[in-house]
Amino acid sequence: MKFGTVAIVGRSNVGKSTLLNRLLGEKIAIVSDKPQTTRTRILGVVHVPDGQIAFLDTPGLHKPQHLLNRRMVRTAVEALEEADLLYVLMDATSLPGPGDLAAVSYVKEAMAKQSRPAILVVTKVDLVNKLKLLPVLESYARLFDWADVVPVSSQTGDNIDRLLAVTIPHLSESEGAYGDDVVTDQTMRTLAGEIIREKILQATEQEVPYSVAVEIDQFKEEGRLARIHASILVERETQKGILIGKHGERLKAISTQARQDMERLFGMKVFLEVWVKVKESWREDEQLLVELGY
């Protein structure tokens, strides 16, 4: 058996969670087109012939503006420093920018403490003309002494098999740390909160998505039925109004979409009740951030 831990790191909105879901073959991490979607470290376990890989999806490396963001960046750095192997993600649709250079700086700092292989994973290649891809790959390849460079598309699955193939030789000879049926350590309660937050990200714009947290007040299983009560926290009354929408239509749509996703994922009926509450400056409230799992 071979086993190892791989941290998936990079700037915000580069496709880390989408890659994790593709590697697993199922969705355990929420995704959106907005940066800073992932707020915590998410474990995904991939079982390969004679091996097991524990992937750690991480928050994007960015310049933090709130206590929440500082905790997010710290989570990413801790995973980067603890993992046996790194996937450093860069976006094929653009040349290296300040966010990419900052991510490489974090990698170099981690390497100074403990050297380990780092694979450059260039994402979203399905969005780039093949003739224009080579110069982009060369630009990213010059940023660091990568163990390998693998262009992939998490949307189409292109080159995912090759990414796993070049990863396995870097794993250690060891028994797997997780059971054969383990895919993630995320509880149904946690997944429920994240699914609701994903629907909010999809339904809102400007500052609202970043000012929202979801707290699961009750999660009760009754046979093949889950009763879930959730609170959506916002920082201002105006944000509460935006989330609820005219005659409550936006909140109803968010709840319906979240419930349908939960039923597909959990394999059971879901009764979901959602409220919106104002909690001023919750992103600076350390005790609340801990309670929320951030």
ChimeraX commands (.cxc) that place a marker at each C-alpha (Angstrom):
marker #1 position 0.00,0.00,0.00 radius 0.5
marker #1 position 0.97,3.60,-0.58 radius 0.5
marker #1 position -0.43,6.58,1.29 radius 0.5
marker #1 position 0.10,10.32,1.36 radius 0.5
marker #1 position -1.54,13.65,2.06 radius 0.5
marker #1 position -1.84,16.20,-0.75 radius 0.5
marker #1 position -2.66,19.86,-0.06 radius 0.5
marker #1 position -4.49,21.62,-2.90 radius 0.5
marker #1 position -3.39,25.26,-2.69 radius 0.5
marker #1 position -3.46,28.41,-4.77 radius 0.5
marker #1 position -5.00,31.82,-5.01 radius 0.5
marker #1 position -8.75,32.31,-4.69 radius 0.5
marker #1 position -11.05,31.15,-7.48 radius 0.5
marker #1 position -8.45,29.05,-9.26 radius 0.5
marker #1 position -10.55,25.87,-9.15 radius 0.5
marker #1 position -9.36,23.98,-6.06 radius 0.5
marker #1 position -12.77,22.69,-4.95 radius 0.5
marker #1 position -13.79,21.79,-8.50 radius 0.5
marker #1 position -10.60,19.74,-8.83 radius 0.5
marker #1 position -11.26,17.95,-5.53 radius 0.5
marker #1 position -14.78,17.03,-6.61 radius 0.5
marker #1 position -13.46,15.72,-9.94 radius 0.5
marker #1 position -10.75,13.64,-8.24 radius 0.5
marker #1 position -13.35,12.09,-5.93 radius 0.5
marker #1 position -15.92,11.58,-8.63 radius 0.5
marker #1 position -18.57,13.20,-6.44 radius 0.5
marker #1 position -19.32,16.59,-4.98 radius 0.5
marker #1 position -18.28,17.22,-1.39 radius 0.5
marker #1 position -17.03,20.81,-1.71 radius 0.5
marker #1 position -19.23,23.73,-2.74 radius 0.5
marker #1 position -18.21,25.72,-5.79 radius 0.5
marker #1 position -19.07,29.11,-7.24 radius 0.5
marker #1 position -17.62,31.69,-9.60 radius 0.5
marker #1 position -16.88,33.97,-6.63 radius 0.5
marker #1 position -13.48,34.06,-4.89 radius 0.5
marker #1 position -13.04,32.94,-1.28 radius 0.5
marker #1 position -15.81,30.34,-1.53 radius 0.5
marker #1 position -13.95,27.73,0.54 radius 0.5
marker #1 position -13.52,28.81,4.16 radius 0.5
marker #1 position -12.24,25.64,5.85 radius 0.5
marker #1 position -10.01,22.67,5.12 radius 0.5
marker #1 position -11.97,19.88,3.42 radius 0.5
marker #1 position -10.74,16.28,3.36 radius 0.5
marker #1 position -11.40,14.10,0.35 radius 0.5
marker #1 position -10.05,10.54,0.19 radius 0.5
marker #1 position -9.29,8.95,-3.18 radius 0.5
marker #1 position -8.82,5.17,-3.25 radius 0.5
marker #1 position -6.50,3.98,-6.01 radius 0.5
marker #1 position -5.20,0.44,-6.71 radius 0.5
marker #1 position -2.79,-0.40,-3.88 radius 0.5
marker #1 position -2.97,3.11,-2.48 radius 0.5
marker #1 position -4.90,5.88,-0.82 radius 0.5
marker #1 position -4.54,9.66,-1.23 radius 0.5
marker #1 position -5.91,12.13,1.32 radius 0.5
marker #1 position -6.55,15.43,-0.46 radius 0.5
marker #1 position -6.94,18.65,1.50 radius 0.5
marker #1 position -8.92,21.36,-0.26 radius 0.5
marker #1 position -7.97,24.72,1.25 radius 0.5
marker #1 position -9.15,28.34,1.28 radius 0.5
marker #1 position -7.58,30.55,-1.34 radius 0.5
marker #1 position -4.35,32.34,-0.49 radius 0.5
marker #1 position -5.28,36.02,-0.51 radius 0.5
marker #1 position -4.74,39.30,1.32 radius 0.5
marker #1 position -7.03,39.06,4.37 radius 0.5
marker #1 position -9.33,41.94,5.31 radius 0.5
marker #1 position -11.20,40.44,8.28 radius 0.5
marker #1 position -10.46,38.06,11.13 radius 0.5
marker #1 position -12.40,35.42,9.18 radius 0.5
marker #1 position -10.07,35.85,6.20 radius 0.5
marker #1 position -6.97,35.74,8.38 radius 0.5
marker #1 position -8.17,32.44,9.83 radius 0.5
marker #1 position -8.86,31.15,6.30 radius 0.5
marker #1 position -5.34,31.96,5.12 radius 0.5
marker #1 position -3.87,30.40,8.27 radius 0.5
marker #1 position -5.84,27.21,7.55 radius 0.5
marker #1 position -4.41,27.08,4.03 radius 0.5
marker #1 position -0.84,27.68,5.23 radius 0.5
marker #1 position -1.13,24.99,7.91 radius 0.5
marker #1 position -2.29,22.44,5.33 radius 0.5
marker #1 position 0.51,23.52,3.01 radius 0.5
marker #1 position 3.08,22.99,5.75 radius 0.5
marker #1 position 1.70,19.64,6.94 radius 0.5
marker #1 position 1.07,17.81,3.65 radius 0.5
marker #1 position 3.42,15.26,2.10 radius 0.5
marker #1 position 2.88,16.67,-1.38 radius 0.5
marker #1 position 1.51,19.90,-2.84 radius 0.5
marker #1 position -0.73,20.63,-5.78 radius 0.5
marker #1 position -0.19,24.30,-6.56 radius 0.5
marker #1 position -3.00,25.45,-8.84 radius 0.5
marker #1 position -2.70,28.17,-11.48 radius 0.5
marker #1 position -5.34,29.35,-13.97 radius 0.5
marker #1 position -4.63,28.67,-17.65 radius 0.5
marker #1 position -6.82,31.59,-18.74 radius 0.5
marker #1 position -4.29,34.18,-17.55 radius 0.5
marker #1 position -0.58,34.75,-17.19 radius 0.5
marker #1 position 0.96,34.80,-13.68 radius 0.5
marker #1 position -0.38,37.70,-11.63 radius 0.5
marker #1 position 0.17,39.07,-8.10 radius 0.5
marker #1 position -2.06,36.39,-6.55 radius 0.5
marker #1 position -0.09,33.60,-8.22 radius 0.5
marker #1 position 3.23,35.10,-7.15 radius 0.5
marker #1 position 1.96,35.39,-3.58 radius 0.5
marker #1 position 0.91,31.73,-3.64 radius 0.5
marker #1 position 4.37,30.72,-4.82 radius 0.5
marker #1 position 5.89,32.77,-1.98 radius 0.5
marker #1 position 3.83,30.77,0.53 radius 0.5
marker #1 position 5.08,27.56,-1.10 radius 0.5
marker #1 position 8.70,28.71,-0.89 radius 0.5
marker #1 position 8.30,29.57,2.80 radius 0.5
marker #1 position 6.88,26.12,3.48 radius 0.5
marker #1 position 9.69,24.48,1.53 radius 0.5
marker #1 position 12.26,26.35,3.60 radius 0.5
marker #1 position 10.88,24.57,6.68 radius 0.5
marker #1 position 10.50,21.16,5.06 radius 0.5
marker #1 position 11.15,20.20,1.47 radius 0.5
marker #1 position 8.55,18.10,-0.30 radius 0.5
marker #1 position 7.41,17.66,-3.93 radius 0.5
marker #1 position 5.22,20.38,-5.43 radius 0.5
marker #1 position 3.28,19.67,-8.61 radius 0.5
marker #1 position 2.10,22.60,-10.71 radius 0.5
marker #1 position -1.50,21.96,-11.77 radius 0.5
marker #1 position -2.64,24.36,-14.48 radius 0.5
marker #1 position -6.44,24.40,-14.43 radius 0.5
marker #1 position -9.26,25.39,-16.82 radius 0.5
marker #1 position -7.35,24.33,-19.95 radius 0.5
marker #1 position -10.69,23.63,-21.64 radius 0.5
marker #1 position -11.19,27.42,-21.79 radius 0.5
marker #1 position -7.92,28.11,-23.64 radius 0.5
marker #1 position -6.99,27.72,-27.29 radius 0.5
marker #1 position -4.37,24.97,-27.47 radius 0.5
marker #1 position -2.00,27.21,-29.46 radius 0.5
marker #1 position -2.05,29.77,-26.64 radius 0.5
marker #1 position -1.65,27.25,-23.85 radius 0.5
marker #1 position 2.07,26.51,-24.24 radius 0.5
marker #1 position 3.29,30.08,-23.49 radius 0.5
marker #1 position 1.06,30.14,-20.41 radius 0.5
marker #1 position 2.44,26.82,-19.18 radius 0.5
marker #1 position 6.01,28.02,-19.75 radius 0.5
marker #1 position 5.35,31.22,-17.78 radius 0.5
marker #1 position 4.03,29.29,-14.79 radius 0.5
marker #1 position 6.73,26.62,-15.03 radius 0.5
marker #1 position 9.45,29.26,-14.56 radius 0.5
marker #1 position 8.06,30.37,-11.18 radius 0.5
marker #1 position 9.39,27.37,-9.22 radius 0.5
marker #1 position 11.27,24.10,-9.46 radius 0.5
marker #1 position 8.18,21.93,-9.86 radius 0.5
marker #1 position 8.30,18.14,-9.50 radius 0.5
marker #1 position 5.94,17.99,-12.48 radius 0.5
marker #1 position 3.65,20.23,-14.53 radius 0.5
marker #1 position 0.19,18.91,-15.37 radius 0.5
marker #1 position -2.44,20.90,-17.31 radius 0.5
marker #1 position -5.97,19.72,-16.46 radius 0.5
marker #1 position -9.64,20.46,-16.92 radius 0.5
marker #1 position -11.73,19.68,-13.88 radius 0.5
marker #1 position -14.87,20.30,-15.92 radius 0.5
marker #1 position -14.14,17.73,-18.63 radius 0.5
marker #1 position -11.80,15.46,-16.65 radius 0.5
marker #1 position -9.00,15.97,-19.18 radius 0.5
marker #1 position -5.62,14.80,-17.80 radius 0.5
marker #1 position -6.98,13.93,-14.33 radius 0.5
marker #1 position -5.74,10.34,-14.74 radius 0.5
marker #1 position -2.26,11.63,-15.57 radius 0.5
marker #1 position -2.31,13.87,-12.50 radius 0.5
marker #1 position -3.02,10.86,-10.29 radius 0.5
marker #1 position -0.37,8.82,-12.13 radius 0.5
marker #1 position 2.40,11.35,-11.43 radius 0.5
marker #1 position 1.24,11.69,-7.82 radius 0.5
marker #1 position 1.41,8.04,-6.79 radius 0.5
marker #1 position 5.24,7.70,-7.08 radius 0.5
marker #1 position 5.58,10.46,-4.47 radius 0.5
marker #1 position 3.50,8.58,-1.88 radius 0.5
marker #1 position 5.12,6.68,0.98 radius 0.5
marker #1 position 4.93,2.95,1.54 radius 0.5
marker #1 position 2.24,2.84,4.19 radius 0.5
marker #1 position -1.16,1.49,5.07 radius 0.5
marker #1 position -4.05,3.81,4.33 radius 0.5
marker #1 position -5.26,6.02,7.18 radius 0.5
marker #1 position -8.95,5.71,6.28 radius 0.5
marker #1 position -11.43,2.91,5.75 radius 0.5
marker #1 position -12.19,1.72,2.23 radius 0.5
marker #1 position -15.61,3.40,2.29 radius 0.5
marker #1 position -14.43,6.81,3.60 radius 0.5
marker #1 position -14.68,9.67,1.11 radius 0.5
marker #1 position -14.66,12.69,3.43 radius 0.5
marker #1 position -14.71,13.64,7.10 radius 0.5
marker #1 position -17.46,16.20,6.50 radius 0.5
marker #1 position -20.59,15.45,8.52 radius 0.5
marker #1 position -24.08,15.71,7.05 radius 0.5
marker #1 position -24.64,18.68,9.35 radius 0.5
marker #1 position -21.61,20.50,7.92 radius 0.5
marker #1 position -22.54,19.61,4.36 radius 0.5
marker #1 position -26.06,20.96,4.92 radius 0.5
marker #1 position -24.71,24.34,5.99 radius 0.5
marker #1 position -22.32,24.50,3.06 radius 0.5
marker #1 position -25.02,23.58,0.55 radius 0.5
marker #1 position -27.19,26.46,1.81 radius 0.5
marker #1 position -24.22,28.82,1.55 radius 0.5
marker #1 position -23.53,27.67,-2.01 radius 0.5
marker #1 position -27.08,28.57,-3.04 radius 0.5
marker #1 position -26.65,32.00,-1.44 radius 0.5
marker #1 position -23.42,32.51,-3.41 radius 0.5
marker #1 position -25.26,31.68,-6.61 radius 0.5
marker #1 position -28.23,33.95,-5.83 radius 0.5
marker #1 position -26.52,37.11,-4.57 radius 0.5
marker #1 position -23.92,39.64,-5.66 radius 0.5
marker #1 position -21.57,42.36,-4.35 radius 0.5
marker #1 position -20.82,42.20,-0.61 radius 0.5
marker #1 position -23.66,39.86,0.40 radius 0.5
marker #1 position -21.97,36.47,-0.33 radius 0.5
marker #1 position -18.95,37.43,1.78 radius 0.5
marker #1 position -21.06,38.72,4.68 radius 0.5
marker #1 position -22.99,35.46,5.06 radius 0.5
marker #1 position -22.51,32.49,7.34 radius 0.5
marker #1 position -24.83,29.54,7.88 radius 0.5
marker #1 position -25.42,28.00,11.30 radius 0.5
marker #1 position -27.25,24.68,11.59 radius 0.5
marker #1 position -29.44,25.02,14.69 radius 0.5
marker #1 position -30.96,21.54,14.48 radius 0.5
marker #1 position -30.20,18.41,12.47 radius 0.5
marker #1 position -32.42,15.51,13.42 radius 0.5
marker #1 position -32.76,12.22,11.56 radius 0.5
marker #1 position -36.11,10.42,11.78 radius 0.5
marker #1 position -35.74,7.25,9.75 radius 0.5
marker #1 position -35.45,8.35,6.11 radius 0.5
marker #1 position -36.26,11.97,6.95 radius 0.5
marker #1 position -33.86,14.71,8.08 radius 0.5
marker #1 position -35.31,17.75,9.87 radius 0.5
marker #1 position -32.95,20.69,9.51 radius 0.5
marker #1 position -33.30,24.17,11.00 radius 0.5
marker #1 position -30.72,26.70,9.83 radius 0.5
marker #1 position -29.91,30.36,10.48 radius 0.5
marker #1 position -28.30,32.55,7.84 radius 0.5
marker #1 position -26.19,35.24,9.51 radius 0.5
marker #1 position -25.68,38.61,7.83 radius 0.5
marker #1 position -24.07,41.81,9.08 radius 0.5
marker #1 position -26.71,44.40,8.13 radius 0.5
marker #1 position -30.49,44.76,7.84 radius 0.5
marker #1 position -30.14,45.69,4.17 radius 0.5
marker #1 position -28.40,42.35,3.51 radius 0.5
marker #1 position -31.23,40.55,5.30 radius 0.5
marker #1 position -33.72,42.23,2.98 radius 0.5
marker #1 position -31.73,41.25,-0.10 radius 0.5
marker #1 position -31.57,37.61,0.99 radius 0.5
marker #1 position -35.25,37.38,1.80 radius 0.5
marker #1 position -36.27,39.16,-1.39 radius 0.5
marker #1 position -39.64,40.52,-2.42 radius 0.5
marker #1 position -42.40,38.56,-0.66 radius 0.5
marker #1 position -39.71,36.11,0.53 radius 0.5
marker #1 position -39.18,34.74,-2.97 radius 0.5
marker #1 position -35.35,34.71,-2.95 radius 0.5
marker #1 position -35.11,32.93,0.41 radius 0.5
marker #1 position -37.73,30.42,-0.72 radius 0.5
marker #1 position -35.74,29.69,-3.90 radius 0.5
marker #1 position -32.48,29.31,-1.95 radius 0.5
marker #1 position -34.14,26.93,0.51 radius 0.5
marker #1 position -35.78,24.85,-2.21 radius 0.5
marker #1 position -32.56,24.45,-4.20 radius 0.5
marker #1 position -30.60,23.58,-1.03 radius 0.5
marker #1 position -33.19,21.02,0.05 radius 0.5
marker #1 position -33.13,19.32,-3.35 radius 0.5
marker #1 position -29.33,19.06,-3.28 radius 0.5
marker #1 position -29.39,17.68,0.27 radius 0.5
marker #1 position -31.93,15.02,-0.70 radius 0.5
marker #1 position -29.73,13.90,-3.61 radius 0.5
marker #1 position -26.58,13.85,-1.48 radius 0.5
marker #1 position -28.05,12.33,1.70 radius 0.5
marker #1 position -30.36,9.88,-0.03 radius 0.5
marker #1 position -33.32,10.82,2.14 radius 0.5
marker #1 position -36.18,13.28,2.39 radius 0.5
marker #1 position -35.29,16.64,3.93 radius 0.5
marker #1 position -37.53,19.08,5.80 radius 0.5
marker #1 position -35.66,22.40,5.80 radius 0.5
marker #1 position -36.52,25.61,7.63 radius 0.5
marker #1 position -34.30,28.66,7.19 radius 0.5
marker #1 position -34.26,32.03,8.98 radius 0.5
marker #1 position -32.14,35.12,8.32 radius 0.5
marker #1 position -30.60,36.89,11.33 radius 0.5
marker #1 position -28.51,40.04,11.65 radius 0.5
marker #1 position -25.25,39.62,13.56 radius 0.5
marker #1 position -23.17,42.78,13.17 radius 0.5
marker #1 position -19.45,42.28,12.46 radius 0.5
marker #1 position -19.66,38.51,12.87 radius 0.5
marker #1 position -16.53,38.16,10.71 radius 0.5
marker #1 position -14.55,39.82,13.53 radius 0.5
marker #1 position -16.12,37.75,16.35 radius 0.5
marker #1 position -13.52,35.13,17.25 radius 0.5
marker #1 position -15.80,33.10,19.53 radius 0.5
marker #1 position -18.53,32.93,16.89 radius 0.5
marker #1 position -16.02,32.01,14.19 radius 0.5
marker #1 position -14.90,29.07,16.32 radius 0.5
marker #1 position -18.50,28.01,16.88 radius 0.5
marker #1 position -19.11,28.17,13.12 radius 0.5
marker #1 position -16.09,25.96,12.48 radius 0.5
marker #1 position -13.90,28.67,11.00 radius 0.5
marker link #1:1,2 radius 0.2
marker link #1:2,3 radius 0.2
marker link #1:3,4 radius 0.2
marker link #1:4,5 radius 0.2
marker link #1:5,6 radius 0.2
marker link #1:6,7 radius 0.2
marker link #1:7,8 radius 0.2
marker link #1:8,9 radius 0.2
marker link #1:9,10 radius 0.2
marker link #1:10,11 radius 0.2
marker link #1:11,12 radius 0.2
marker link #1:12,13 radius 0.2
marker link #1:13,14 radius 0.2
marker link #1:14,15 radius 0.2
marker link #1:15,16 radius 0.2
marker link #1:16,17 radius 0.2
marker link #1:17,18 radius 0.2
marker link #1:18,19 radius 0.2
marker link #1:19,20 radius 0.2
marker link #1:20,21 radius 0.2
marker link #1:21,22 radius 0.2
marker link #1:22,23 radius 0.2
marker link #1:23,24 radius 0.2
marker link #1:24,25 radius 0.2
marker link #1:25,26 radius 0.2
marker link #1:26,27 radius 0.2
marker link #1:27,28 radius 0.2
marker link #1:28,29 radius 0.2
marker link #1:29,30 radius 0.2
marker link #1:30,31 radius 0.2
marker link #1:31,32 radius 0.2
marker link #1:32,33 radius 0.2
marker link #1:33,34 radius 0.2
marker link #1:34,35 radius 0.2
marker link #1:35,36 radius 0.2
marker link #1:36,37 radius 0.2
marker link #1:37,38 radius 0.2
marker link #1:38,39 radius 0.2
marker link #1:39,40 radius 0.2
marker link #1:40,41 radius 0.2
marker link #1:41,42 radius 0.2
marker link #1:42,43 radius 0.2
marker link #1:43,44 radius 0.2
marker link #1:44,45 radius 0.2
marker link #1:45,46 radius 0.2
marker link #1:46,47 radius 0.2
marker link #1:47,48 radius 0.2
marker link #1:48,49 radius 0.2
marker link #1:49,50 radius 0.2
marker link #1:50,51 radius 0.2
marker link #1:51,52 radius 0.2
marker link #1:52,53 radius 0.2
marker link #1:53,54 radius 0.2
marker link #1:54,55 radius 0.2
marker link #1:55,56 radius 0.2
marker link #1:56,57 radius 0.2
marker link #1:57,58 radius 0.2
marker link #1:58,59 radius 0.2
marker link #1:59,60 radius 0.2
marker link #1:60,61 radius 0.2
marker link #1:61,62 radius 0.2
marker link #1:62,63 radius 0.2
marker link #1:63,64 radius 0.2
marker link #1:64,65 radius 0.2
marker link #1:65,66 radius 0.2
marker link #1:66,67 radius 0.2
marker link #1:67,68 radius 0.2
marker link #1:68,69 radius 0.2
marker link #1:69,70 radius 0.2
marker link #1:70,71 radius 0.2
marker link #1:71,72 radius 0.2
marker link #1:72,73 radius 0.2
marker link #1:73,74 radius 0.2
marker link #1:74,75 radius 0.2
marker link #1:75,76 radius 0.2
marker link #1:76,77 radius 0.2
marker link #1:77,78 radius 0.2
marker link #1:78,79 radius 0.2
marker link #1:79,80 radius 0.2
marker link #1:80,81 radius 0.2
marker link #1:81,82 radius 0.2
marker link #1:82,83 radius 0.2
marker link #1:83,84 radius 0.2
marker link #1:84,85 radius 0.2
marker link #1:85,86 radius 0.2
marker link #1:86,87 radius 0.2
marker link #1:87,88 radius 0.2
marker link #1:88,89 radius 0.2
marker link #1:89,90 radius 0.2
marker link #1:90,91 radius 0.2
marker link #1:91,92 radius 0.2
marker link #1:92,93 radius 0.2
marker link #1:93,94 radius 0.2
marker link #1:94,95 radius 0.2
marker link #1:95,96 radius 0.2
marker link #1:96,97 radius 0.2
marker link #1:97,98 radius 0.2
marker link #1:98,99 radius 0.2
marker link #1:99,100 radius 0.2
marker link #1:100,101 radius 0.2
marker link #1:101,102 radius 0.2
marker link #1:102,103 radius 0.2
marker link #1:103,104 radius 0.2
marker link #1:104,105 radius 0.2
marker link #1:105,106 radius 0.2
marker link #1:106,107 radius 0.2
marker link #1:107,108 radius 0.2
marker link #1:108,109 radius 0.2
marker link #1:109,110 radius 0.2
marker link #1:110,111 radius 0.2
marker link #1:111,112 radius 0.2
marker link #1:112,113 radius 0.2
marker link #1:113,114 radius 0.2
marker link #1:114,115 radius 0.2
marker link #1:115,116 radius 0.2
marker link #1:116,117 radius 0.2
marker link #1:117,118 radius 0.2
marker link #1:118,119 radius 0.2
marker link #1:119,120 radius 0.2
marker link #1:120,121 radius 0.2
marker link #1:121,122 radius 0.2
marker link #1:122,123 radius 0.2
marker link #1:123,124 radius 0.2
marker link #1:124,125 radius 0.2
marker link #1:125,126 radius 0.2
marker link #1:126,127 radius 0.2
marker link #1:127,128 radius 0.2
marker link #1:128,129 radius 0.2
marker link #1:129,130 radius 0.2
marker link #1:130,131 radius 0.2
marker link #1:131,132 radius 0.2
marker link #1:132,133 radius 0.2
marker link #1:133,134 radius 0.2
marker link #1:134,135 radius 0.2
marker link #1:135,136 radius 0.2
marker link #1:136,137 radius 0.2
marker link #1:137,138 radius 0.2
marker link #1:138,139 radius 0.2
marker link #1:139,140 radius 0.2
marker link #1:140,141 radius 0.2
marker link #1:141,142 radius 0.2
marker link #1:142,143 radius 0.2
marker link #1:143,144 radius 0.2
marker link #1:144,145 radius 0.2
marker link #1:145,146 radius 0.2
marker link #1:146,147 radius 0.2
marker link #1:147,148 radius 0.2
marker link #1:148,149 radius 0.2
marker link #1:149,150 radius 0.2
marker link #1:150,151 radius 0.2
marker link #1:151,152 radius 0.2
marker link #1:152,153 radius 0.2
marker link #1:153,154 radius 0.2
marker link #1:154,155 radius 0.2
marker link #1:155,156 radius 0.2
marker link #1:156,157 radius 0.2
marker link #1:157,158 radius 0.2
marker link #1:158,159 radius 0.2
marker link #1:159,160 radius 0.2
marker link #1:160,161 radius 0.2
marker link #1:161,162 radius 0.2
marker link #1:162,163 radius 0.2
marker link #1:163,164 radius 0.2
marker link #1:164,165 radius 0.2
marker link #1:165,166 radius 0.2
marker link #1:166,167 radius 0.2
marker link #1:167,168 radius 0.2
marker link #1:168,169 radius 0.2
marker link #1:169,170 radius 0.2
marker link #1:170,171 radius 0.2
marker link #1:171,172 radius 0.2
marker link #1:172,173 radius 0.2
marker link #1:173,174 radius 0.2
marker link #1:174,175 radius 0.2
marker link #1:175,176 radius 0.2
marker link #1:176,177 radius 0.2
marker link #1:177,178 radius 0.2
marker link #1:178,179 radius 0.2
marker link #1:179,180 radius 0.2
marker link #1:180,181 radius 0.2
marker link #1:181,182 radius 0.2
marker link #1:182,183 radius 0.2
marker link #1:183,184 radius 0.2
marker link #1:184,185 radius 0.2
marker link #1:185,186 radius 0.2
marker link #1:186,187 radius 0.2
marker link #1:187,188 radius 0.2
marker link #1:188,189 radius 0.2
marker link #1:189,190 radius 0.2
marker link #1:190,191 radius 0.2
marker link #1:191,192 radius 0.2
marker link #1:192,193 radius 0.2
marker link #1:193,194 radius 0.2
marker link #1:194,195 radius 0.2
marker link #1:195,196 radius 0.2
marker link #1:196,197 radius 0.2
marker link #1:197,198 radius 0.2
marker link #1:198,199 radius 0.2
marker link #1:199,200 radius 0.2
marker link #1:200,201 radius 0.2
marker link #1:201,202 radius 0.2
marker link #1:202,203 radius 0.2
marker link #1:203,204 radius 0.2
marker link #1:204,205 radius 0.2
marker link #1:205,206 radius 0.2
marker link #1:206,207 radius 0.2
marker link #1:207,208 radius 0.2
marker link #1:208,209 radius 0.2
marker link #1:209,210 radius 0.2
marker link #1:210,211 radius 0.2
marker link #1:211,212 radius 0.2
marker link #1:212,213 radius 0.2
marker link #1:213,214 radius 0.2
marker link #1:214,215 radius 0.2
marker link #1:215,216 radius 0.2
marker link #1:216,217 radius 0.2
marker link #1:217,218 radius 0.2
marker link #1:218,219 radius 0.2
marker link #1:219,220 radius 0.2
marker link #1:220,221 radius 0.2
marker link #1:221,222 radius 0.2
marker link #1:222,223 radius 0.2
marker link #1:223,224 radius 0.2
marker link #1:224,225 radius 0.2
marker link #1:225,226 radius 0.2
marker link #1:226,227 radius 0.2
marker link #1:227,228 radius 0.2
marker link #1:228,229 radius 0.2
marker link #1:229,230 radius 0.2
marker link #1:230,231 radius 0.2
marker link #1:231,232 radius 0.2
marker link #1:232,233 radius 0.2
marker link #1:233,234 radius 0.2
marker link #1:234,235 radius 0.2
marker link #1:235,236 radius 0.2
marker link #1:236,237 radius 0.2
marker link #1:237,238 radius 0.2
marker link #1:238,239 radius 0.2
marker link #1:239,240 radius 0.2
marker link #1:240,241 radius 0.2
marker link #1:241,242 radius 0.2
marker link #1:242,243 radius 0.2
marker link #1:243,244 radius 0.2
marker link #1:244,245 radius 0.2
marker link #1:245,246 radius 0.2
marker link #1:246,247 radius 0.2
marker link #1:247,248 radius 0.2
marker link #1:248,249 radius 0.2
marker link #1:249,250 radius 0.2
marker link #1:250,251 radius 0.2
marker link #1:251,252 radius 0.2
marker link #1:252,253 radius 0.2
marker link #1:253,254 radius 0.2
marker link #1:254,255 radius 0.2
marker link #1:255,256 radius 0.2
marker link #1:256,257 radius 0.2
marker link #1:257,258 radius 0.2
marker link #1:258,259 radius 0.2
marker link #1:259,260 radius 0.2
marker link #1:260,261 radius 0.2
marker link #1:261,262 radius 0.2
marker link #1:262,263 radius 0.2
marker link #1:263,264 radius 0.2
marker link #1:264,265 radius 0.2
marker link #1:265,266 radius 0.2
marker link #1:266,267 radius 0.2
marker link #1:267,268 radius 0.2
marker link #1:268,269 radius 0.2
marker link #1:269,270 radius 0.2
marker link #1:270,271 radius 0.2
marker link #1:271,272 radius 0.2
marker link #1:272,273 radius 0.2
marker link #1:273,274 radius 0.2
marker link #1:274,275 radius 0.2
marker link #1:275,276 radius 0.2
marker link #1:276,277 radius 0.2
marker link #1:277,278 radius 0.2
marker link #1:278,279 radius 0.2
marker link #1:279,280 radius 0.2
marker link #1:280,281 radius 0.2
marker link #1:281,282 radius 0.2
marker link #1:282,283 radius 0.2
marker link #1:283,284 radius 0.2
marker link #1:284,285 radius 0.2
marker link #1:285,286 radius 0.2
marker link #1:286,287 radius 0.2
marker link #1:287,288 radius 0.2
marker link #1:288,289 radius 0.2
marker link #1:289,290 radius 0.2
marker link #1:290,291 radius 0.2
marker link #1:291,292 radius 0.2
marker link #1:292,293 radius 0.2
marker link #1:293,294 radius 0.2
view
